[in-house]
Amino acid sequence: MPLAGMTIKASAAARASLEDAMRGIDGVIAPRFGAGTEHLLLIAFNADKTRPADLLAAVRQSGHQAQLVGL
Protein backbone atom coordinates (compact mmCIF):
# COMPACT_ATOMS: atom_id res chain seq x y z
CA MET A 1 0.00 0.00 0.00
CA PRO A 2 1.66 3.24 -1.12
CA LEU A 3 1.88 6.27 1.17
CA ALA A 4 1.88 9.92 0.21
CA GLY A 5 3.20 12.45 2.72
CA MET A 6 2.46 16.18 2.68
CA THR A 7 3.46 19.02 4.93
CA ILE A 8 0.55 21.31 5.80
CA LYS A 9 0.04 24.04 8.36
CA ALA A 10 -3.56 23.98 9.61
CA SER A 11 -5.62 24.28 12.76
CA ALA A 12 -6.98 21.17 14.48
CA ALA A 13 -10.44 21.75 13.00
CA ALA A 14 -9.00 22.26 9.52
CA ARG A 15 -6.94 19.07 9.86
CA ALA A 16 -10.03 17.05 10.81
CA SER A 17 -11.99 18.55 7.93
CA LEU A 18 -9.17 17.80 5.51
CA GLU A 19 -8.95 14.17 6.68
CA ASP A 20 -12.71 13.83 6.07
CA ALA A 21 -12.42 15.37 2.61
CA MET A 22 -9.55 13.07 1.66
CA ARG A 23 -11.61 10.01 2.68
CA GLY A 24 -14.10 11.00 -0.02
CA ILE A 25 -11.51 10.55 -2.79
CA ASP A 26 -11.71 7.25 -4.64
CA GLY A 27 -8.62 5.21 -3.81
CA VAL A 28 -7.82 6.88 -0.49
CA ILE A 29 -7.60 4.24 2.23
CA ALA A 30 -6.45 6.12 5.34
CA PRO A 31 -5.55 9.82 5.60
CA ARG A 32 -4.26 11.00 8.95
CA PHE A 33 -2.26 13.59 10.79
CA GLY A 34 -0.19 11.96 13.53
CA ALA A 35 0.09 13.08 17.13
CA GLY A 36 3.29 15.04 17.51
CA THR A 37 3.51 15.56 13.73
CA GLU A 38 0.49 17.79 13.23
CA HIS A 39 2.12 19.34 10.15
CA LEU A 40 2.47 15.98 8.35
CA LEU A 41 -0.47 14.37 6.56
CA LEU A 42 0.12 10.74 5.61
CA ILE A 43 -2.27 9.16 3.15
CA ALA A 44 -2.42 5.45 2.42
CA PHE A 45 -3.91 4.97 -1.03
CA ASN A 46 -4.58 2.50 -3.83
CA ALA A 47 -2.15 3.36 -6.64
CA ASP A 48 -4.51 1.81 -9.20
CA LYS A 49 -7.13 4.46 -8.39
CA THR A 50 -5.24 7.67 -7.59
CA ARG A 51 -1.77 9.24 -7.63
CA PRO A 52 0.15 11.40 -5.15
CA ALA A 53 -0.12 14.38 -7.52
CA ASP A 54 -3.92 14.03 -7.53
CA LEU A 55 -3.98 13.94 -3.73
CA LEU A 56 -1.80 17.04 -3.54
CA ALA A 57 -4.08 18.82 -6.00
CA ALA A 58 -7.12 17.95 -3.85
CA VAL A 59 -5.44 19.37 -0.75
CA ARG A 60 -4.52 22.56 -2.57
CA GLN A 61 -8.04 22.89 -4.00
CA SER A 62 -9.36 22.79 -0.45
CA GLY A 63 -7.42 26.00 0.22
CA HIS A 64 -4.31 24.64 1.92
CA GLN A 65 -0.73 25.17 0.92
CA ALA A 66 1.01 21.81 0.82
CA GLN A 67 3.92 20.01 -0.71
CA LEU A 68 4.72 16.34 -1.17
CA VAL A 69 7.54 14.98 0.95
CA GLY A 70 9.56 11.83 0.34
CA LEU A 71 8.97 8.82 2.53
Order of alpha helices (4+ residues) and beta strands (2+ residues): beta-alpha-beta-beta-alpha-beta
